[in-house]
Amino acid sequence: MFIYLLPIVVVVVSNLLYHISQKSTPANLNPFLALLVTYTTATVITGVLYFTVKPARGMSSSLKDVKWTSFMLGIAIVGLEIGYLLAYRAGWNINICSLVTNTTVALLLIPVGFILYGERIEPVKVVGVILSITGLVILYFK
């Protein structure tokens, strides 16, 4: 159970730190410099973890396994970072911005999961979609 829940705890704690950090980034700081410092920090931490975990194969032999997904993830991460930073600077509240974006992404991932990965759309998921859309409408018209 611990191995099952640990990644979710890491994601939740990291998401909390992420949004607090993004909302608290000084408005006069160039957003791309902020990201440069962020990614430098992430690169150092990732490098230390890579060499600490003692990979089964060396880096040079592992690099051949890198596919388009790693590059696309890099593009997506930059989009997420700059999008949230600019949303907070535009005046979005921290308690609504993440809810709207994550709910929208969750709704969009349902057909993606069905089409690309053959995941089933069960009746309980349809109810969840209806509730999620209702929640977004309520937030929009508040």
Sequence and secondary structure as in RCSB ss.txt:
>XXXX:A:sequence
MFIYLLPIVVVVVSNLLYHISQKSTPANLNPFLALLVTYTTATVITGVLYFTVKPARGMSSSLKDVKWTSFMLGI
AIVGLEIGYLLAYRAGWNINICSLVTNTTVALLLIPVGFILYGERIEPVKVVGVILSITGLVILYFK
>XXXX:A:secstr
 HHHHHHHHHHHHHHHHHHHHHHHS TTS HHHHHHHHHHHHHHHHHHHHHHS  SS HHHHGGG  HHHHHHHH
HHHHHHHHHHHHHHTT  HHHHHHHHHHHHHHHHHHHHHHHH     HHHHHHHHHHHHHHHHHHT 
